[in-house]
Amino acid sequence: MAEEKKNDGTIKPLDTHITSADAGEVKPLDTHITDVDTGEAKPLDTHITDEQP
């Protein structure tokens, strides 16, 4: 059953990339993580807060 979910936000090893299910964009984990819902790229070296920029 898990094999059927290839681009459904499945957790992947850190040596691979996270692919956005919507945009289909692949970004290295050392650069950005792509939100599977909005396609927003957020740097891993920052924090996500409730406050808007």
mmCIF file of the N, C-alpha and C atoms, coordinates in Angstrom:
data_MODEL
# 
_entry.id   MODEL 
# 
loop_
_atom_site.group_PDB 
_atom_site.id 
_atom_site.type_symbol 
_atom_site.label_atom_id 
_atom_site.label_alt_id 
_atom_site.label_comp_id 
_atom_site.label_asym_id 
_atom_site.label_entity_id 
_atom_site.label_seq_id 
_atom_site.pdbx_PDB_ins_code 
_atom_site.Cartn_x 
_atom_site.Cartn_y 
_atom_site.Cartn_z 
_atom_site.occupancy 
_atom_site.B_iso_or_equiv 
_atom_site.pdbx_formal_charge 
_atom_site.auth_seq_id 
_atom_site.auth_comp_id 
_atom_site.auth_asym_id 
_atom_site.auth_atom_id 
_atom_site.pdbx_PDB_model_num 
ATOM 1   N N  . MET A 1 1  ? 0.832  -1.199 0.000  1.00 0.00 ? 1  MET A N  1 
ATOM 2   C CA . MET A 1 1  ? 0.000  0.000  0.000  1.00 0.00 ? 1  MET A CA 1 
ATOM 3   C C  . MET A 1 1  ? 0.870  1.253  0.000  1.00 0.00 ? 1  MET A C  1 
ATOM 4   N N  . ALA A 1 2  ? 1.969  1.191  0.747  1.00 0.00 ? 2  ALA A N  1 
ATOM 5   C CA . ALA A 1 2  ? 2.862  2.339  0.782  1.00 0.00 ? 2  ALA A CA 1 
ATOM 6   C C  . ALA A 1 2  ? 3.574  2.514  -0.555 1.00 0.00 ? 2  ALA A C  1 
ATOM 7   N N  . GLU A 1 3  ? 3.703  1.421  -1.298 1.00 0.00 ? 3  GLU A N  1 
ATOM 8   C CA . GLU A 1 3  ? 4.378  1.494  -2.589 1.00 0.00 ? 3  GLU A CA 1 
ATOM 9   C C  . GLU A 1 3  ? 3.562  2.292  -3.602 1.00 0.00 ? 3  GLU A C  1 
ATOM 10  N N  . GLU A 1 4  ? 2.252  2.359  -3.390 1.00 0.00 ? 4  GLU A N  1 
ATOM 11  C CA . GLU A 1 4  ? 1.395  3.094  -4.311 1.00 0.00 ? 4  GLU A CA 1 
ATOM 12  C C  . GLU A 1 4  ? 1.581  4.600  -4.162 1.00 0.00 ? 4  GLU A C  1 
ATOM 13  N N  . LYS A 1 5  ? 1.999  5.023  -2.966 1.00 0.00 ? 5  LYS A N  1 
ATOM 14  C CA . LYS A 1 5  ? 2.193  6.453  -2.719 1.00 0.00 ? 5  LYS A CA 1 
ATOM 15  C C  . LYS A 1 5  ? 3.628  6.830  -3.059 1.00 0.00 ? 5  LYS A C  1 
ATOM 16  N N  . LYS A 1 6  ? 3.845  7.279  -4.262 1.00 0.00 ? 6  LYS A N  1 
ATOM 17  C CA . LYS A 1 6  ? 5.191  7.638  -4.690 1.00 0.00 ? 6  LYS A CA 1 
ATOM 18  C C  . LYS A 1 6  ? 5.455  9.125  -4.502 1.00 0.00 ? 6  LYS A C  1 
ATOM 19  N N  . ASN A 1 7  ? 4.446  9.961  -4.704 1.00 0.00 ? 7  ASN A N  1 
ATOM 20  C CA . ASN A 1 7  ? 4.628  11.409 -4.586 1.00 0.00 ? 7  ASN A CA 1 
ATOM 21  C C  . ASN A 1 7  ? 3.524  11.998 -3.724 1.00 0.00 ? 7  ASN A C  1 
ATOM 22  N N  . ASP A 1 8  ? 3.268  11.318 -2.614 1.00 0.00 ? 8  ASP A N  1 
ATOM 23  C CA . ASP A 1 8  ? 2.178  11.762 -1.745 1.00 0.00 ? 8  ASP A CA 1 
ATOM 24  C C  . ASP A 1 8  ? 2.750  12.295 -0.430 1.00 0.00 ? 8  ASP A C  1 
ATOM 25  N N  . GLY A 1 9  ? 3.922  12.923 -0.511 1.00 0.00 ? 9  GLY A N  1 
ATOM 26  C CA . GLY A 1 9  ? 4.539  13.459 0.694  1.00 0.00 ? 9  GLY A CA 1 
ATOM 27  C C  . GLY A 1 9  ? 5.142  12.377 1.560  1.00 0.00 ? 9  GLY A C  1 
ATOM 28  N N  . THR A 1 10 ? 5.507  11.269 0.925  1.00 0.00 ? 10 THR A N  1 
ATOM 29  C CA . THR A 1 10 ? 6.087  10.158 1.654  1.00 0.00 ? 10 THR A CA 1 
ATOM 30  C C  . THR A 1 10 ? 7.453  10.554 2.217  1.00 0.00 ? 10 THR A C  1 
ATOM 31  N N  . ILE A 1 11 ? 7.743  10.075 3.424  1.00 0.00 ? 11 ILE A N  1 
ATOM 32  C CA . ILE A 1 11 ? 9.040  10.352 4.031  1.00 0.00 ? 11 ILE A CA 1 
ATOM 33  C C  . ILE A 1 11 ? 10.124 9.614  3.256  1.00 0.00 ? 11 ILE A C  1 
ATOM 34  N N  . LYS A 1 12 ? 11.180 10.341 2.891  1.00 0.00 ? 12 LYS A N  1 
ATOM 35  C CA . LYS A 1 12 ? 12.273 9.734  2.146  1.00 0.00 ? 12 LYS A CA 1 
ATOM 36  C C  . LYS A 1 12 ? 13.568 9.912  2.935  1.00 0.00 ? 12 LYS A C  1 
ATOM 37  N N  . PRO A 1 13 ? 14.542 9.026  2.703  1.00 0.00 ? 13 PRO A N  1 
ATOM 38  C CA . PRO A 1 13 ? 15.833 9.134  3.400  1.00 0.00 ? 13 PRO A CA 1 
ATOM 39  C C  . PRO A 1 13 ? 16.471 10.498 3.170  1.00 0.00 ? 13 PRO A C  1 
ATOM 40  N N  . LEU A 1 14 ? 17.296 10.926 4.131  1.00 0.00 ? 14 LEU A N  1 
ATOM 41  C CA . LEU A 1 14 ? 17.908 12.244 4.061  1.00 0.00 ? 14 LEU A CA 1 
ATOM 42  C C  . LEU A 1 14 ? 18.874 12.386 2.897  1.00 0.00 ? 14 LEU A C  1 
ATOM 43  N N  . ASP A 1 15 ? 19.304 11.255 2.309  1.00 0.00 ? 15 ASP A N  1 
ATOM 44  C CA . ASP A 1 15 ? 20.239 11.348 1.196  1.00 0.00 ? 15 ASP A CA 1 
ATOM 45  C C  . ASP A 1 15 ? 19.512 11.478 -0.138 1.00 0.00 ? 15 ASP A C  1 
ATOM 46  N N  . THR A 1 16 ? 18.195 11.620 -0.079 1.00 0.00 ? 16 THR A N  1 
ATOM 47  C CA . THR A 1 16 ? 17.429 11.813 -1.303 1.00 0.00 ? 16 THR A CA 1 
ATOM 48  C C  . THR A 1 16 ? 16.815 13.201 -1.298 1.00 0.00 ? 16 THR A C  1 
ATOM 49  N N  . HIS A 1 17 ? 15.910 13.434 -2.217 1.00 0.00 ? 17 HIS A N  1 
ATOM 50  C CA . HIS A 1 17 ? 15.263 14.733 -2.314 1.00 0.00 ? 17 HIS A CA 1 
ATOM 51  C C  . HIS A 1 17 ? 13.790 14.615 -1.952 1.00 0.00 ? 17 HIS A C  1 
ATOM 52  N N  . ILE A 1 18 ? 13.209 15.733 -1.545 1.00 0.00 ? 18 ILE A N  1 
ATOM 53  C CA . ILE A 1 18 ? 11.774 15.775 -1.289 1.00 0.00 ? 18 ILE A CA 1 
ATOM 54  C C  . ILE A 1 18 ? 11.108 16.391 -2.506 1.00 0.00 ? 18 ILE A C  1 
ATOM 55  N N  . THR A 1 19 ? 10.152 15.660 -3.054 1.00 0.00 ? 19 THR A N  1 
ATOM 56  C CA . THR A 1 19 ? 9.487  16.136 -4.259 1.00 0.00 ? 19 THR A CA 1 
ATOM 57  C C  . THR A 1 19 ? 8.112  16.682 -3.915 1.00 0.00 ? 19 THR A C  1 
ATOM 58  N N  . SER A 1 20 ? 7.798  17.842 -4.452 1.00 0.00 ? 20 SER A N  1 
ATOM 59  C CA . SER A 1 20 ? 6.485  18.428 -4.245 1.00 0.00 ? 20 SER A CA 1 
ATOM 60  C C  . SER A 1 20 ? 5.469  17.680 -5.075 1.00 0.00 ? 20 SER A C  1 
ATOM 61  N N  . ALA A 1 21 ? 4.409  17.210 -4.435 1.00 0.00 ? 21 ALA A N  1 
ATOM 62  C CA . ALA A 1 21 ? 3.384  16.448 -5.133 1.00 0.00 ? 21 ALA A CA 1 
ATOM 63  C C  . ALA A 1 21 ? 2.617  17.318 -6.117 1.00 0.00 ? 21 ALA A C  1 
ATOM 64  N N  . ASP A 1 22 ? 2.556  18.619 -5.820 1.00 0.00 ? 22 ASP A N  1 
ATOM 65  C CA . ASP A 1 22 ? 1.809  19.528 -6.687 1.00 0.00 ? 22 ASP A CA 1 
ATOM 66  C C  . ASP A 1 22 ? 2.673  20.054 -7.836 1.00 0.00 ? 22 ASP A C  1 
ATOM 67  N N  . ALA A 1 23 ? 3.796  20.622 -7.486 1.00 0.00 ? 23 ALA A N  1 
ATOM 68  C CA . ALA A 1 23 ? 4.634  21.267 -8.495 1.00 0.00 ? 23 ALA A CA 1 
ATOM 69  C C  . ALA A 1 23 ? 5.559  20.274 -9.196 1.00 0.00 ? 23 ALA A C  1 
ATOM 70  N N  . GLY A 1 24 ? 5.857  19.162 -8.531 1.00 0.00 ? 24 GLY A N  1 
ATOM 71  C CA . GLY A 1 24 ? 6.761  18.176 -9.105 1.00 0.00 ? 24 GLY A CA 1 
ATOM 72  C C  . GLY A 1 24 ? 8.203  18.653 -9.103 1.00 0.00 ? 24 GLY A C  1 
ATOM 73  N N  . GLU A 1 25 ? 8.488  19.675 -8.304 1.00 0.00 ? 25 GLU A N  1 
ATOM 74  C CA . GLU A 1 25 ? 9.845  20.201 -8.246 1.00 0.00 ? 25 GLU A CA 1 
ATOM 75  C C  . GLU A 1 25 ? 10.668 19.428 -7.226 1.00 0.00 ? 25 GLU A C  1 
ATOM 76  N N  . VAL A 1 26 ? 11.910 19.116 -7.603 1.00 0.00 ? 26 VAL A N  1 
ATOM 77  C CA . VAL A 1 26 ? 12.799 18.410 -6.694 1.00 0.00 ? 26 VAL A CA 1 
ATOM 78  C C  . VAL A 1 26 ? 13.873 19.369 -6.206 1.00 0.00 ? 26 VAL A C  1 
ATOM 79  N N  . LYS A 1 27 ? 14.018 19.456 -4.886 1.00 0.00 ? 27 LYS A N  1 
ATOM 80  C CA . LYS A 1 27 ? 15.030 20.346 -4.326 1.00 0.00 ? 27 LYS A CA 1 
ATOM 81  C C  . LYS A 1 27 ? 15.867 19.570 -3.315 1.00 0.00 ? 27 LYS A C  1 
ATOM 82  N N  . PRO A 1 28 ? 17.185 19.762 -3.332 1.00 0.00 ? 28 PRO A N  1 
ATOM 83  C CA . PRO A 1 28 ? 18.065 19.078 -2.375 1.00 0.00 ? 28 PRO A CA 1 
ATOM 84  C C  . PRO A 1 28 ? 17.697 19.439 -0.943 1.00 0.00 ? 28 PRO A C  1 
ATOM 85  N N  . LEU A 1 29 ? 17.855 18.472 -0.039 1.00 0.00 ? 29 LEU A N  1 
ATOM 86  C CA . LEU A 1 29 ? 17.512 18.711 1.355  1.00 0.00 ? 29 LEU A CA 1 
ATOM 87  C C  . LEU A 1 29 ? 18.424 19.743 2.002  1.00 0.00 ? 29 LEU A C  1 
ATOM 88  N N  . ASP A 1 30 ? 19.599 19.953 1.402  1.00 0.00 ? 30 ASP A N  1 
ATOM 89  C CA . ASP A 1 30 ? 20.498 20.935 1.985  1.00 0.00 ? 30 ASP A CA 1 
ATOM 90  C C  . ASP A 1 30 ? 20.184 22.336 1.487  1.00 0.00 ? 30 ASP A C  1 
ATOM 91  N N  . THR A 1 31 ? 19.145 22.455 0.695  1.00 0.00 ? 31 THR A N  1 
ATOM 92  C CA . THR A 1 31 ? 18.751 23.759 0.185  1.00 0.00 ? 31 THR A CA 1 
ATOM 93  C C  . THR A 1 31 ? 17.386 24.157 0.726  1.00 0.00 ? 31 THR A C  1 
ATOM 94  N N  . HIS A 1 32 ? 16.354 23.484 0.249  1.00 0.00 ? 32 HIS A N  1 
ATOM 95  C CA . HIS A 1 32 ? 15.010 23.828 0.676  1.00 0.00 ? 32 HIS A CA 1 
ATOM 96  C C  . HIS A 1 32 ? 14.147 22.588 0.816  1.00 0.00 ? 32 HIS A C  1 
ATOM 97  N N  . ILE A 1 33 ? 13.076 22.726 1.591  1.00 0.00 ? 33 ILE A N  1 
ATOM 98  C CA . ILE A 1 33 ? 12.040 21.706 1.631  1.00 0.00 ? 33 ILE A CA 1 
ATOM 99  C C  . ILE A 1 33 ? 10.818 22.316 0.961  1.00 0.00 ? 33 ILE A C  1 
ATOM 100 N N  . THR A 1 34 ? 10.225 21.567 0.050  1.00 0.00 ? 34 THR A N  1 
ATOM 101 C CA . THR A 1 34 ? 9.069  22.088 -0.657 1.00 0.00 ? 34 THR A CA 1 
ATOM 102 C C  . THR A 1 34 ? 7.793  21.598 0.010  1.00 0.00 ? 34 THR A C  1 
ATOM 103 N N  . ASP A 1 35 ? 6.899  22.521 0.296  1.00 0.00 ? 35 ASP A N  1 
ATOM 104 C CA . ASP A 1 35 ? 5.617  22.178 0.905  1.00 0.00 ? 35 ASP A CA 1 
ATOM 105 C C  . ASP A 1 35 ? 4.745  21.498 -0.143 1.00 0.00 ? 35 ASP A C  1 
ATOM 106 N N  . VAL A 1 36 ? 4.279  20.281 0.160  1.00 0.00 ? 36 VAL A N  1 
ATOM 107 C CA . VAL A 1 36 ? 3.494  19.527 -0.812 1.00 0.00 ? 36 VAL A CA 1 
ATOM 108 C C  . VAL A 1 36 ? 2.136  20.159 -1.057 1.00 0.00 ? 36 VAL A C  1 
ATOM 109 N N  . ASP A 1 37 ? 1.707  21.033 -0.167 1.00 0.00 ? 37 ASP A N  1 
ATOM 110 C CA . ASP A 1 37 ? 0.393  21.660 -0.330 1.00 0.00 ? 37 ASP A CA 1 
ATOM 111 C C  . ASP A 1 37 ? 0.476  22.969 -1.113 1.00 0.00 ? 37 ASP A C  1 
ATOM 112 N N  . THR A 1 38 ? 1.408  23.818 -0.738 1.00 0.00 ? 38 THR A N  1 
ATOM 113 C CA . THR A 1 38 ? 1.466  25.148 -1.338 1.00 0.00 ? 38 THR A CA 1 
ATOM 114 C C  . THR A 1 38 ? 2.610  25.298 -2.324 1.00 0.00 ? 38 THR A C  1 
ATOM 115 N N  . GLY A 1 39 ? 3.565  24.377 -2.275 1.00 0.00 ? 39 GLY A N  1 
ATOM 116 C CA . GLY A 1 39 ? 4.714  24.489 -3.165 1.00 0.00 ? 39 GLY A CA 1 
ATOM 117 C C  . GLY A 1 39 ? 5.697  25.540 -2.695 1.00 0.00 ? 39 GLY A C  1 
ATOM 118 N N  . GLU A 1 40 ? 5.579  25.983 -1.449 1.00 0.00 ? 40 GLU A N  1 
ATOM 119 C CA . GLU A 1 40 ? 6.489  26.990 -0.923 1.00 0.00 ? 40 GLU A CA 1 
ATOM 120 C C  . GLU A 1 40 ? 7.808  26.350 -0.499 1.00 0.00 ? 40 GLU A C  1 
ATOM 121 N N  . ALA A 1 41 ? 8.889  26.982 -0.847 1.00 0.00 ? 41 ALA A N  1 
ATOM 122 C CA . ALA A 1 41 ? 10.197 26.485 -0.454 1.00 0.00 ? 41 ALA A CA 1 
ATOM 123 C C  . ALA A 1 41 ? 10.681 27.237 0.772  1.00 0.00 ? 41 ALA A C  1 
ATOM 124 N N  . LYS A 1 42 ? 11.037 26.491 1.807  1.00 0.00 ? 42 LYS A N  1 
ATOM 125 C CA . LYS A 1 42 ? 11.501 27.120 3.036  1.00 0.00 ? 42 LYS A CA 1 
ATOM 126 C C  . LYS A 1 42 ? 12.908 26.604 3.347  1.00 0.00 ? 42 LYS A C  1 
ATOM 127 N N  . PRO A 1 43 ? 13.856 27.500 3.603  1.00 0.00 ? 43 PRO A N  1 
ATOM 128 C CA . PRO A 1 43 ? 15.221 27.091 3.954  1.00 0.00 ? 43 PRO A CA 1 
ATOM 129 C C  . PRO A 1 43 ? 15.236 26.245 5.228  1.00 0.00 ? 43 PRO A C  1 
ATOM 130 N N  . LEU A 1 44 ? 16.068 25.197 5.216  1.00 0.00 ? 44 LEU A N  1 
ATOM 131 C CA . LEU A 1 44 ? 16.144 24.324 6.377  1.00 0.00 ? 44 LEU A CA 1 
ATOM 132 C C  . LEU A 1 44 ? 16.842 24.983 7.562  1.00 0.00 ? 44 LEU A C  1 
ATOM 133 N N  . ASP A 1 45 ? 17.600 26.040 7.284  1.00 0.00 ? 45 ASP A N  1 
ATOM 134 C CA . ASP A 1 45 ? 18.351 26.672 8.361  1.00 0.00 ? 45 ASP A CA 1 
ATOM 135 C C  . ASP A 1 45 ? 17.551 27.763 9.063  1.00 0.00 ? 45 ASP A C  1 
ATOM 136 N N  . THR A 1 46 ? 16.280 27.886 8.743  1.00 0.00 ? 46 THR A N  1 
ATOM 137 C CA . THR A 1 46 ? 15.439 28.877 9.407  1.00 0.00 ? 46 THR A CA 1 
ATOM 138 C C  . THR A 1 46 ? 14.308 28.181 10.141 1.00 0.00 ? 46 THR A C  1 
ATOM 139 N N  . HIS A 1 47 ? 13.511 28.953 10.813 1.00 0.00 ? 47 HIS A N  1 
ATOM 140 C CA . HIS A 1 47 ? 12.392 28.406 11.554 1.00 0.00 ? 47 HIS A CA 1 
ATOM 141 C C  . HIS A 1 47 ? 11.088 28.936 10.988 1.00 0.00 ? 47 HIS A C  1 
ATOM 142 N N  . ILE A 1 48 ? 10.059 28.114 11.100 1.00 0.00 ? 48 ILE A N  1 
ATOM 143 C CA . ILE A 1 48 ? 8.739  28.544 10.645 1.00 0.00 ? 48 ILE A CA 1 
ATOM 144 C C  . ILE A 1 48 ? 7.931  28.959 11.869 1.00 0.00 ? 48 ILE A C  1 
ATOM 145 N N  . THR A 1 49 ? 7.444  30.180 11.865 1.00 0.00 ? 49 THR A N  1 
ATOM 146 C CA . THR A 1 49 ? 6.689  30.677 13.007 1.00 0.00 ? 49 THR A CA 1 
ATOM 147 C C  . THR A 1 49 ? 5.268  31.034 12.595 1.00 0.00 ? 49 THR A C  1 
ATOM 148 N N  . ASP A 1 50 ? 4.464  31.382 13.571 1.00 0.00 ? 50 ASP A N  1 
ATOM 149 C CA . ASP A 1 50 ? 3.087  31.774 13.300 1.00 0.00 ? 50 ASP A CA 1 
ATOM 150 C C  . ASP A 1 50 ? 3.012  33.199 12.760 1.00 0.00 ? 50 ASP A C  1 
ATOM 151 N N  . GLU A 1 51 ? 4.100  33.945 12.953 1.00 0.00 ? 51 GLU A N  1 
ATOM 152 C CA . GLU A 1 51 ? 4.107  35.339 12.525 1.00 0.00 ? 51 GLU A CA 1 
ATOM 153 C C  . GLU A 1 51 ? 4.372  35.454 11.030 1.00 0.00 ? 51 GLU A C  1 
ATOM 154 N N  . GLN A 1 52 ? 3.700  36.384 10.414 1.00 0.00 ? 52 GLN A N  1 
ATOM 155 C CA . GLN A 1 52 ? 3.915  36.631 8.989  1.00 0.00 ? 52 GLN A CA 1 
ATOM 156 C C  . GLN A 1 52 ? 5.040  37.644 8.817  1.00 0.00 ? 52 GLN A C  1 
ATOM 157 N N  . PRO A 1 53 ? 5.828  37.515 7.774  1.00 0.00 ? 53 PRO A N  1 
ATOM 158 C CA . PRO A 1 53 ? 6.956  38.428 7.544  1.00 0.00 ? 53 PRO A CA 1 
ATOM 159 C C  . PRO A 1 53 ? 6.478  39.840 7.229  1.00 0.00 ? 53 PRO A C  1 
# 
